[in-house]
Amino acid sequence: MSTTTIRIDEDLKARIAAAAQRAGKTAHAFILDAIAQTVEQVELDNAFHTLADQRWANIQASGKTVPWDDAKAYLAARAHGEPARKPAARKLAK
């Protein structure tokens, strides 16, 4: 395991110490958790944007989409446990 040095102003250092104490952790563990959570969130955000870009490329290539009203009705029915037919994709209106 390597060591990394970071500079933290005194106010933030005090806030970290207080928050870590409330969480029942050392400041070191608290900082490591914060870094891990931030990295995970960035990775999730990147995966989301990659998927969105892929889906947008598919829409542009096929020209087909599901109208929002149809999708909303389908999702509402499924959320209420009702049987529902998946809405059909249609050519994108220009």
Contacts in CASP RR format, 6 or more apart in sequence:
PFRMAT RR
TARGET T0000
AUTHOR 0000-0000-0000
METHOD contacts of the structure
MODEL  1
MSTTTIRIDEDLKARIAAAAQRAGKTAHAFILDAIAQTVEQVELDNAFHT
LADQRWANIQASGKTVPWDDAKAYLAARAHGEPARKPAARKLAK
8 16 0 8 1.000
13 27 0 8 1.000
16 27 0 8 1.000
16 30 0 8 1.000
16 31 0 8 1.000
17 27 0 8 1.000
19 30 0 8 1.000
20 26 0 8 1.000
20 27 0 8 1.000
20 29 0 8 1.000
20 30 0 8 1.000
23 30 0 8 1.000
25 33 0 8 1.000
59 65 0 8 1.000
59 92 0 8 1.000
62 89 0 8 1.000
63 91 0 8 1.000
63 92 0 8 1.000
64 89 0 8 1.000
64 90 0 8 1.000
64 91 0 8 1.000
64 92 0 8 1.000
65 89 0 8 1.000
65 90 0 8 1.000
65 92 0 8 1.000
66 87 0 8 1.000
66 88 0 8 1.000
66 89 0 8 1.000
66 90 0 8 1.000
67 87 0 8 1.000
67 90 0 8 1.000
70 87 0 8 1.000
70 88 0 8 1.000
71 87 0 8 1.000
73 84 0 8 1.000
73 87 0 8 1.000
74 84 0 8 1.000
74 85 0 8 1.000
74 86 0 8 1.000
74 87 0 8 1.000
77 83 0 8 1.000
77 84 0 8 1.000
78 84 0 8 1.000
END
